Amino acid sequence: MRPLQISADTAVKLAEKLGIPLERLMHMPQHILMEKLMELSKEEEGNKSNNEE
């Protein structure tokens, strides 16, 4: 499997946000990464709506 086609800066930021090692992120299948990004997005939306109330 080839590494994800994202910039180094983006990879570092994603690894920090997702709380996973950079090496693991770069070799993660794209469909799993997309699922994790969707979960992260839902969490942030939930936090944002809680702060508005």
C-alpha distance matrix in Angstrom:
0.0 3.8 6.6 9.1 11.8 14.8 17.5 18.1 21.2 19.7 17.0 19.9 22.0 19.5 18.9 22.7 23.4 21.0 22.1 18.8 17.7 16.0 13.3 12.5 12.7 10.3 7.4 9.0 8.0 10.3 12.8 13.5 14.0 16.3 18.2 18.8 20.0 22.3 23.7 24.4 26.1 28.3 29.2 30.3 32.2 34.0 34.9 36.1 38.3 39.7 40.7 42.6 44.7
3.8 0.0 3.8 6.6 8.6 11.7 14.3 15.0 18.3 17.0 14.6 17.7 20.0 17.9 17.6 21.4 22.2 20.4 21.6 18.5 17.1 14.7 12.4 12.4 11.9 8.7 7.1 9.4 9.0 10.2 13.5 14.4 13.9 16.2 18.7 18.9 19.5 22.2 23.8 24.0 25.4 28.0 29.0 29.6 31.6 33.6 34.3 35.3 37.7 39.2 39.9 41.7 44.1
6.6 3.8 0.0 3.8 6.4 8.7 11.0 11.5 14.7 13.4 10.9 13.9 16.2 14.3 14.0 17.7 18.8 17.2 18.4 15.4 14.0 11.3 9.4 9.9 8.8 5.3 5.1 7.7 8.5 9.2 12.9 13.2 11.9 14.4 17.1 16.7 17.0 20.1 21.6 21.3 22.8 25.7 26.3 26.7 28.9 31.0 31.4 32.3 35.0 36.4 36.9 38.7 41.2
9.1 6.6 3.8 0.0 3.8 5.7 8.9 10.2 12.8 10.8 8.9 12.5 14.1 12.0 12.6 16.2 16.7 15.4 17.3 14.9 14.2 11.3 10.7 10.7 8.2 5.5 6.7 7.6 7.9 7.1 11.0 11.7 9.6 11.6 14.7 14.5 14.1 17.1 19.0 18.5 19.7 22.7 23.6 23.7 25.7 28.1 28.6 29.2 31.8 33.5 33.9 35.5 38.1
11.8 8.6 6.4 3.8 0.0 3.8 6.9 9.4 11.9 10.2 9.5 13.1 14.5 13.1 14.4 17.7 18.1 17.6 19.6 17.6 16.8 13.6 13.5 14.0 11.3 8.6 10.4 11.3 11.3 9.7 13.3 14.6 12.2 13.3 16.9 16.8 15.6 18.5 20.9 20.1 20.7 23.9 25.0 24.6 26.5 29.2 29.6 29.8 32.4 34.4 34.5 35.9 38.7
14.8 11.7 8.7 5.7 3.8 0.0 3.8 6.6 8.3 6.4 6.5 10.1 11.1 10.2 12.0 14.8 15.2 15.4 17.5 16.0 15.4 12.0 13.0 13.8 10.6 8.6 11.5 12.1 12.9 11.0 14.4 15.0 11.9 13.0 16.5 15.7 14.1 17.2 19.4 18.0 18.5 22.1 22.9 22.0 24.1 26.9 26.9 27.0 29.9 31.7 31.6 33.0 36.0
17.5 14.3 11.0 8.9 6.9 3.8 0.0 3.8 5.4 5.2 6.2 8.7 10.1 10.6 12.2 14.4 15.4 16.3 17.9 16.7 15.7 12.1 13.5 15.1 12.2 10.3 13.7 14.8 16.2 14.6 17.9 18.2 14.9 16.1 19.4 18.1 16.3 19.6 21.5 19.6 20.1 23.8 24.2 22.9 25.2 28.0 27.6 27.5 30.7 32.4 31.8 33.3 36.5
18.1 15.0 11.5 10.2 9.4 6.6 3.8 0.0 3.8 5.5 5.0 6.2 8.7 9.9 10.5 12.4 14.3 15.3 16.1 14.9 13.2 9.6 11.3 13.6 11.2 9.6 13.2 14.8 16.9 16.0 19.4 19.0 15.6 17.6 20.5 18.6 17.1 20.8 22.1 19.9 21.0 24.6 24.4 23.2 26.0 28.5 27.6 27.9 31.2 32.5 31.9 33.7 36.8
21.2 18.3 14.7 12.8 11.9 8.3 5.4 3.8 0.0 3.8 5.4 5.3 6.3 8.7 10.0 10.9 12.5 14.3 15.4 15.0 14.0 10.9 13.5 15.4 12.7 12.1 15.9 16.7 18.9 17.5 20.5 19.9 16.3 17.8 20.5 18.3 16.4 19.9 21.1 18.4 19.2 22.9 22.5 20.9 23.6 26.2 25.1 25.1 28.6 29.8 28.9 30.7 33.9
19.7 17.0 13.4 10.8 10.2 6.4 5.2 5.5 3.8 0.0 3.8 5.5 5.2 6.1 8.6 10.0 10.5 12.0 13.9 13.6 13.4 10.5 13.2 14.2 10.9 10.7 14.3 14.4 16.2 14.5 17.2 16.7 13.0 14.1 16.9 14.9 12.8 16.2 17.7 15.2 15.9 19.6 19.5 18.1 20.6 23.3 22.6 22.6 25.9 27.4 26.8 28.5 31.6
17.0 14.6 10.9 8.9 9.5 6.5 6.2 5.0 5.4 3.8 0.0 3.8 5.5 5.1 6.1 8.6 9.9 10.4 11.7 10.7 10.0 6.9 9.4 10.4 7.4 7.3 11.0 11.4 13.8 12.8 15.7 14.7 11.3 13.4 15.9 13.7 12.4 16.2 17.2 15.1 16.5 20.0 19.7 18.9 21.8 24.0 23.4 24.0 27.2 28.4 28.1 30.1 33.0
19.9 17.7 13.9 12.5 13.1 10.1 8.7 6.2 5.3 5.5 3.8 0.0 3.8 5.5 5.2 6.3 8.7 10.0 10.4 9.9 9.0 6.4 9.9 11.3 9.0 9.7 13.3 13.8 16.7 16.1 18.7 17.2 13.8 16.1 18.0 15.2 14.2 17.9 18.3 15.6 17.4 20.7 19.8 18.8 22.0 24.0 22.8 23.6 27.0 27.8 27.2 29.5 32.3
22.0 20.0 16.2 14.1 14.5 11.1 10.1 8.7 6.3 5.2 5.5 3.8 0.0 3.8 5.5 5.2 6.2 8.6 9.8 10.6 11.0 9.3 12.9 13.5 10.7 12.0 15.5 15.1 17.6 16.4 18.5 17.0 13.4 15.0 16.8 13.8 12.1 15.6 16.0 12.9 14.3 17.7 16.7 15.4 18.5 20.6 19.4 19.9 23.4 24.3 23.5 25.8 28.7
19.5 17.9 14.3 12.0 13.1 10.2 10.6 9.9 8.7 6.1 5.1 5.5 3.8 0.0 3.8 5.4 5.1 5.9 8.2 8.5 9.7 8.4 11.6 11.2 8.0 10.0 13.0 12.0 14.3 13.1 14.9 13.3 9.7 11.4 13.0 10.1 8.8 12.4 12.9 10.3 12.1 15.3 14.7 14.0 17.1 19.1 18.4 19.3 22.5 23.4 23.3 25.5 28.2
18.9 17.6 14.0 12.6 14.4 12.0 12.2 10.5 10.0 8.6 6.1 5.2 5.5 3.8 0.0 3.8 5.6 5.2 5.7 5.2 6.0 5.4 8.9 8.5 6.3 9.0 11.7 11.1 14.1 14.0 15.9 13.6 10.5 13.1 14.2 11.0 10.9 14.6 14.2 11.9 14.5 17.4 16.2 16.1 19.4 20.9 20.0 21.4 24.6 25.1 25.1 27.6 30.0
22.7 21.4 17.7 16.2 17.7 14.8 14.4 12.4 10.9 10.0 8.6 6.3 5.2 5.4 3.8 0.0 3.8 5.6 5.1 6.7 8.0 8.2 11.9 11.8 10.1 12.7 15.5 14.8 17.7 17.4 19.0 16.5 13.5 15.6 16.3 12.8 12.3 15.7 14.8 11.9 14.5 17.1 15.3 14.7 18.4 19.6 18.1 19.5 22.9 23.0 22.6 25.4 27.9
23.4 22.2 18.8 16.7 18.1 15.2 15.4 14.3 12.5 10.5 9.9 8.7 6.2 5.1 5.6 3.8 0.0 3.8 5.5 8.1 10.5 10.9 14.3 13.4 11.1 14.0 16.5 15.0 17.4 16.5 17.5 15.1 12.1 13.5 13.9 10.3 9.4 12.4 11.5 8.2 10.7 13.3 11.6 11.0 14.6 15.9 14.6 16.1 19.3 19.7 19.5 22.2 24.6
21.0 20.4 17.2 15.4 17.6 15.4 16.3 15.3 14.3 12.0 10.4 10.0 8.6 5.9 5.2 5.6 3.8 0.0 3.8 5.6 8.9 9.9 12.7 10.9 8.9 12.4 14.2 12.2 14.6 14.3 14.9 12.1 9.6 11.6 11.4 7.6 8.1 11.1 9.8 7.6 10.9 13.0 11.5 12.1 15.5 16.3 15.8 17.7 20.5 20.8 21.3 24.0 26.0
22.1 21.6 18.4 17.3 19.6 17.5 17.9 16.1 15.4 13.9 11.7 10.4 9.8 8.2 5.7 5.1 5.5 3.8 0.0 3.8 6.9 9.1 11.9 10.5 9.7 13.2 14.9 13.5 16.5 16.9 17.7 14.5 12.5 14.9 14.5 10.8 11.8 14.7 12.9 10.9 14.3 16.1 14.0 14.7 18.3 18.7 17.6 19.9 22.8 22.5 22.8 25.9 27.7
18.8 18.5 15.4 14.9 17.6 16.0 16.7 14.9 15.0 13.6 10.7 9.9 10.6 8.5 5.2 6.7 8.1 5.6 3.8 0.0 3.8 6.4 8.5 6.8 6.8 10.3 11.6 10.5 13.9 14.9 16.1 13.0 11.2 14.4 14.3 10.9 12.5 15.7 14.3 12.9 16.3 18.2 16.7 17.6 21.0 21.6 20.9 23.1 25.9 25.9 26.4 29.3 31.1
17.7 17.1 14.0 14.2 16.8 15.4 15.7 13.2 14.0 13.4 10.0 9.0 11.0 9.7 6.0 8.0 10.5 8.9 6.9 3.8 0.0 3.8 5.5 5.4 6.4 8.9 10.4 10.7 14.5 15.8 17.7 14.9 13.1 16.5 17.0 14.0 15.3 18.7 17.8 16.3 19.5 21.7 20.3 20.9 24.3 25.1 24.3 26.3 29.3 29.3 29.5 32.4 34.5
16.0 14.7 11.3 11.3 13.6 12.0 12.1 9.6 10.9 10.5 6.9 6.4 9.3 8.4 5.4 8.2 10.9 9.9 9.1 6.4 3.8 0.0 3.8 5.4 5.1 6.3 8.8 9.9 13.5 14.4 17.0 14.8 12.4 15.8 17.1 14.4 15.0 18.7 18.5 16.8 19.5 22.2 21.3 21.4 24.7 26.1 25.3 26.8 29.9 30.4 30.4 33.0 35.4
13.3 12.4 9.4 10.7 13.5 13.0 13.5 11.3 13.5 13.2 9.4 9.9 12.9 11.6 8.9 11.9 14.3 12.7 11.9 8.5 5.5 3.8 0.0 3.8 5.4 5.3 6.5 8.7 12.3 14.0 16.8 14.8 13.1 16.7 18.0 15.9 17.0 20.5 20.5 19.3 22.1 24.6 23.9 24.4 27.5 28.9 28.4 30.0 33.0 33.5 33.7 36.3 38.6
12.5 12.4 9.9 10.7 14.0 13.8 15.1 13.6 15.4 14.2 10.4 11.3 13.5 11.2 8.5 11.8 13.4 10.9 10.5 6.8 5.4 5.4 3.8 0.0 3.8 5.5 5.4 6.0 9.8 11.9 14.1 11.6 10.5 14.3 15.1 13.0 14.7 18.0 17.7 17.1 20.0 22.2 21.6 22.6 25.6 26.7 26.6 28.5 31.1 31.6 32.2 34.8 36.8
12.7 11.9 8.8 8.2 11.3 10.6 12.2 11.2 12.7 10.9 7.4 9.0 10.7 8.0 6.3 10.1 11.1 8.9 9.7 6.8 6.4 5.1 5.4 3.8 0.0 3.8 5.5 5.1 8.6 9.5 12.0 9.9 7.8 11.3 12.7 10.7 11.6 15.1 15.4 14.5 17.1 19.6 19.3 20.0 22.8 24.3 24.3 25.8 28.5 29.3 29.8 32.2 34.4
10.3 8.7 5.3 5.5 8.6 8.6 10.3 9.6 12.1 10.7 7.3 9.7 12.0 10.0 9.0 12.7 14.0 12.4 13.2 10.3 8.9 6.3 5.3 5.5 3.8 0.0 3.8 5.7 8.5 9.4 12.7 11.6 9.6 12.8 14.9 13.5 14.0 17.5 18.3 17.5 19.6 22.4 22.5 22.8 25.5 27.3 27.3 28.6 31.4 32.4 32.8 35.0 37.4
7.4 7.1 5.1 6.7 10.4 11.5 13.7 13.2 15.9 14.3 11.0 13.3 15.5 13.0 11.7 15.5 16.5 14.2 14.9 11.6 10.4 8.8 6.5 5.4 5.5 3.8 0.0 3.8 6.4 8.7 11.6 10.5 9.8 13.2 14.8 14.0 15.3 18.3 19.0 18.9 21.2 23.6 23.8 24.7 27.2 28.8 29.2 30.6 33.2 34.1 34.9 37.1 39.2
9.0 9.4 7.7 7.6 11.3 12.1 14.8 14.8 16.7 14.4 11.4 13.8 15.1 12.0 11.1 14.8 15.0 12.2 13.5 10.5 10.7 9.9 8.7 6.0 5.1 5.7 3.8 0.0 3.8 6.2 8.4 6.8 6.5 10.0 11.2 10.6 12.3 15.0 15.6 16.0 18.3 20.4 20.8 22.0 24.3 25.7 26.4 28.0 30.2 31.3 32.3 34.4 36.4
8.0 9.0 8.5 7.9 11.3 12.9 16.2 16.9 18.9 16.2 13.8 16.7 17.6 14.3 14.1 17.7 17.4 14.6 16.5 13.9 14.5 13.5 12.3 9.8 8.6 8.5 6.4 3.8 0.0 3.8 5.6 5.5 6.4 8.8 10.3 11.0 12.6 14.6 15.8 16.8 18.6 20.4 21.5 22.9 24.6 26.2 27.4 28.7 30.7 32.0 33.3 35.1 37.1
10.3 10.2 9.2 7.1 9.7 11.0 14.6 16.0 17.5 14.5 12.8 16.1 16.4 13.1 14.0 17.4 16.5 14.3 16.9 14.9 15.8 14.4 14.0 11.9 9.5 9.4 8.7 6.2 3.8 0.0 3.8 5.5 5.1 6.2 8.7 9.9 10.5 12.3 14.4 15.2 16.3 18.5 20.0 20.9 22.4 24.4 25.7 26.6 28.6 30.3 31.5 32.9 35.1
12.8 13.5 12.9 11.0 13.3 14.4 17.9 19.4 20.5 17.2 15.7 18.7 18.5 14.9 15.9 19.0 17.5 14.9 17.7 16.1 17.7 17.0 16.8 14.1 12.0 12.7 11.6 8.4 5.6 3.8 0.0 3.8 5.5 5.1 6.4 8.8 9.9 10.7 12.6 14.4 15.3 16.8 18.7 20.1 21.1 22.8 24.6 25.7 27.2 28.9 30.5 31.8 33.6
13.5 14.4 13.2 11.7 14.6 15.0 18.2 19.0 19.9 16.7 14.7 17.2 17.0 13.3 13.6 16.5 15.1 12.1 14.5 13.0 14.9 14.8 14.8 11.6 9.9 11.6 10.5 6.8 5.5 5.5 3.8 0.0 3.8 5.4 5.1 6.3 8.7 9.9 10.7 12.4 14.2 15.5 16.7 18.5 20.0 21.3 22.8 24.4 26.0 27.2 28.9 30.6 32.3
14.0 13.9 11.9 9.6 12.2 11.9 14.9 15.6 16.3 13.0 11.3 13.8 13.4 9.7 10.5 13.5 12.1 9.6 12.5 11.2 13.1 12.4 13.1 10.5 7.8 9.6 9.8 6.5 6.4 5.1 5.5 3.8 0.0 3.8 5.4 5.1 6.2 8.6 9.9 10.5 12.2 14.3 15.3 16.4 18.3 19.9 21.0 22.3 24.4 25.7 26.9 28.7 30.7
16.3 16.2 14.4 11.6 13.3 13.0 16.1 17.6 17.8 14.1 13.4 16.1 15.0 11.4 13.1 15.6 13.5 11.6 14.9 14.4 16.5 15.8 16.7 14.3 11.3 12.8 13.2 10.0 8.8 6.2 5.1 5.4 3.8 0.0 3.8 5.4 5.0 6.2 8.7 9.8 10.4 12.4 14.3 15.3 16.4 18.3 19.9 20.8 22.5 24.3 25.7 27.0 29.0
18.2 18.7 17.1 14.7 16.9 16.5 19.4 20.5 20.5 16.9 15.9 18.0 16.8 13.0 14.2 16.3 13.9 11.4 14.5 14.3 17.0 17.1 18.0 15.1 12.7 14.9 14.8 11.2 10.3 8.7 6.4 5.1 5.4 3.8 0.0 3.8 5.4 5.1 6.3 8.7 9.8 10.7 12.5 14.4 15.4 16.6 18.5 19.9 21.3 22.7 24.6 26.0 27.6
18.8 18.9 16.7 14.5 16.8 15.7 18.1 18.6 18.3 14.9 13.7 15.2 13.8 10.1 11.0 12.8 10.3 7.6 10.8 10.9 14.0 14.4 15.9 13.0 10.7 13.5 14.0 10.6 11.0 9.9 8.8 6.3 5.1 5.4 3.8 0.0 3.8 5.4 5.1 6.2 8.6 9.9 10.6 12.4 14.2 15.3 16.6 18.3 20.1 21.1 22.6 24.6 26.3
20.0 19.5 17.0 14.1 15.6 14.1 16.3 17.1 16.4 12.8 12.4 14.2 12.1 8.8 10.9 12.3 9.4 8.1 11.8 12.5 15.3 15.0 17.0 14.7 11.6 14.0 15.3 12.3 12.6 10.5 9.9 8.7 6.2 5.0 5.4 3.8 0.0 3.8 5.4 5.0 6.1 8.6 9.8 10.5 12.2 14.2 15.2 16.2 18.3 19.9 21.0 22.6 24.7
22.3 22.2 20.1 17.1 18.5 17.2 19.6 20.8 19.9 16.2 16.2 17.9 15.6 12.4 14.6 15.7 12.4 11.1 14.7 15.7 18.7 18.7 20.5 18.0 15.1 17.5 18.3 15.0 14.6 12.3 10.7 9.9 8.6 6.2 5.1 5.4 3.8 0.0 3.8 5.4 5.0 6.2 8.6 9.9 10.5 12.3 14.3 15.2 16.5 18.4 20.0 21.2 23.0
23.7 23.8 21.6 19.0 20.9 19.4 21.5 22.1 21.1 17.7 17.2 18.3 16.0 12.9 14.2 14.8 11.5 9.8 12.9 14.3 17.8 18.5 20.5 17.7 15.4 18.3 19.0 15.6 15.8 14.4 12.6 10.7 9.9 8.7 6.3 5.1 5.4 3.8 0.0 3.8 5.4 5.2 6.2 8.7 9.9 10.6 12.4 14.2 15.5 16.6 18.5 20.2 21.6
24.4 24.0 21.3 18.5 20.1 18.0 19.6 19.9 18.4 15.2 15.1 15.6 12.9 10.3 11.9 11.9 8.2 7.6 10.9 12.9 16.3 16.8 19.3 17.1 14.5 17.5 18.9 16.0 16.8 15.2 14.4 12.4 10.5 9.8 8.7 6.2 5.0 5.4 3.8 0.0 3.8 5.5 5.1 6.2 8.6 9.9 10.6 12.2 14.3 15.4 16.6 18.6 20.4
26.1 25.4 22.8 19.7 20.7 18.5 20.1 21.0 19.2 15.9 16.5 17.4 14.3 12.1 14.5 14.5 10.7 10.9 14.3 16.3 19.5 19.5 22.1 20.0 17.1 19.6 21.2 18.3 18.6 16.3 15.3 14.2 12.2 10.4 9.8 8.6 6.1 5.0 5.4 3.8 0.0 3.8 5.4 5.2 6.2 8.6 9.9 10.4 12.3 14.2 15.4 16.6 18.8
28.3 28.0 25.7 22.7 23.9 22.1 23.8 24.6 22.9 19.6 20.0 20.7 17.7 15.3 17.4 17.1 13.3 13.0 16.1 18.2 21.7 22.2 24.6 22.2 19.6 22.4 23.6 20.4 20.4 18.5 16.8 15.5 14.3 12.4 10.7 9.9 8.6 6.2 5.2 5.5 3.8 0.0 3.8 5.5 5.0 6.1 8.6 9.7 10.6 12.3 14.3 15.5 16.9
29.2 29.0 26.3 23.6 25.0 22.9 24.2 24.4 22.5 19.5 19.7 19.8 16.7 14.7 16.2 15.3 11.6 11.5 14.0 16.7 20.3 21.3 23.9 21.6 19.3 22.5 23.8 20.8 21.5 20.0 18.7 16.7 15.3 14.3 12.5 10.6 9.8 8.6 6.2 5.1 5.4 3.8 0.0 3.8 5.4 5.1 6.2 8.5 10.0 10.6 12.4 14.4 15.8
30.3 29.6 26.7 23.7 24.6 22.0 22.9 23.2 20.9 18.1 18.9 18.8 15.4 14.0 16.1 14.7 11.0 12.1 14.7 17.6 20.9 21.4 24.4 22.6 20.0 22.8 24.7 22.0 22.9 20.9 20.1 18.5 16.4 15.3 14.4 12.4 10.5 9.9 8.7 6.2 5.2 5.5 3.8 0.0 3.8 5.4 5.0 6.0 8.6 9.8 10.5 12.4 14.6
32.2 31.6 28.9 25.7 26.5 24.1 25.2 26.0 23.6 20.6 21.8 22.0 18.5 17.1 19.4 18.4 14.6 15.5 18.3 21.0 24.3 24.7 27.5 25.6 22.8 25.5 27.2 24.3 24.6 22.4 21.1 20.0 18.3 16.4 15.4 14.2 12.2 10.5 9.9 8.6 6.2 5.0 5.4 3.8 0.0 3.8 5.5 5.0 6.2 8.6 9.9 10.7 12.7
34.0 33.6 31.0 28.1 29.2 26.9 28.0 28.5 26.2 23.3 24.0 24.0 20.6 19.1 20.9 19.6 15.9 16.3 18.7 21.6 25.1 26.1 28.9 26.7 24.3 27.3 28.8 25.7 26.2 24.4 22.8 21.3 19.9 18.3 16.6 15.3 14.2 12.3 10.6 9.9 8.6 6.1 5.1 5.4 3.8 0.0 3.8 5.4 5.3 6.2 8.7 10.1 11.0
34.9 34.3 31.4 28.6 29.6 26.9 27.6 27.6 25.1 22.6 23.4 22.8 19.4 18.4 20.0 18.1 14.6 15.8 17.6 20.9 24.3 25.3 28.4 26.6 24.3 27.3 29.2 26.4 27.4 25.7 24.6 22.8 21.0 19.9 18.5 16.6 15.2 14.3 12.4 10.6 9.9 8.6 6.2 5.0 5.5 3.8 0.0 3.8 5.5 5.1 6.2 8.8 10.3
36.1 35.3 32.3 29.2 29.8 27.0 27.5 27.9 25.1 22.6 24.0 23.6 19.9 19.3 21.4 19.5 16.1 17.7 19.9 23.1 26.3 26.8 30.0 28.5 25.8 28.6 30.6 28.0 28.7 26.6 25.7 24.4 22.3 20.8 19.9 18.3 16.2 15.2 14.2 12.2 10.4 9.7 8.5 6.0 5.0 5.4 3.8 0.0 3.8 5.5 5.2 6.4 9.1
38.3 37.7 35.0 31.8 32.4 29.9 30.7 31.2 28.6 25.9 27.2 27.0 23.4 22.5 24.6 22.9 19.3 20.5 22.8 25.9 29.3 29.9 33.0 31.1 28.5 31.4 33.2 30.2 30.7 28.6 27.2 26.0 24.4 22.5 21.3 20.1 18.3 16.5 15.5 14.3 12.3 10.6 10.0 8.6 6.2 5.3 5.5 3.8 0.0 3.8 5.4 5.1 6.6
39.7 39.2 36.4 33.5 34.4 31.7 32.4 32.5 29.8 27.4 28.4 27.8 24.3 23.4 25.1 23.0 19.7 20.8 22.5 25.9 29.3 30.4 33.5 31.6 29.3 32.4 34.1 31.3 32.0 30.3 28.9 27.2 25.7 24.3 22.7 21.1 19.9 18.4 16.6 15.4 14.2 12.3 10.6 9.8 8.6 6.2 5.1 5.5 3.8 0.0 3.8 5.5 5.5
40.7 39.9 36.9 33.9 34.5 31.6 31.8 31.9 28.9 26.8 28.1 27.2 23.5 23.3 25.1 22.6 19.5 21.3 22.8 26.4 29.5 30.4 33.7 32.2 29.8 32.8 34.9 32.3 33.3 31.5 30.5 28.9 26.9 25.7 24.6 22.6 21.0 20.0 18.5 16.6 15.4 14.3 12.4 10.5 9.9 8.7 6.2 5.2 5.4 3.8 0.0 3.8 5.5
42.6 41.7 38.7 35.5 35.9 33.0 33.3 33.7 30.7 28.5 30.1 29.5 25.8 25.5 27.6 25.4 22.2 24.0 25.9 29.3 32.4 33.0 36.3 34.8 32.2 35.0 37.1 34.4 35.1 32.9 31.8 30.6 28.7 27.0 26.0 24.6 22.6 21.2 20.2 18.6 16.6 15.5 14.4 12.4 10.7 10.1 8.8 6.4 5.1 5.5 3.8 0.0 3.8
44.7 44.1 41.2 38.1 38.7 36.0 36.5 36.8 33.9 31.6 33.0 32.3 28.7 28.2 30.0 27.9 24.6 26.0 27.7 31.1 34.5 35.4 38.6 36.8 34.4 37.4 39.2 36.4 37.1 35.1 33.6 32.3 30.7 29.0 27.6 26.3 24.7 23.0 21.6 20.4 18.8 16.9 15.8 14.6 12.7 11.0 10.3 9.1 6.6 5.5 5.5 3.8 0.0
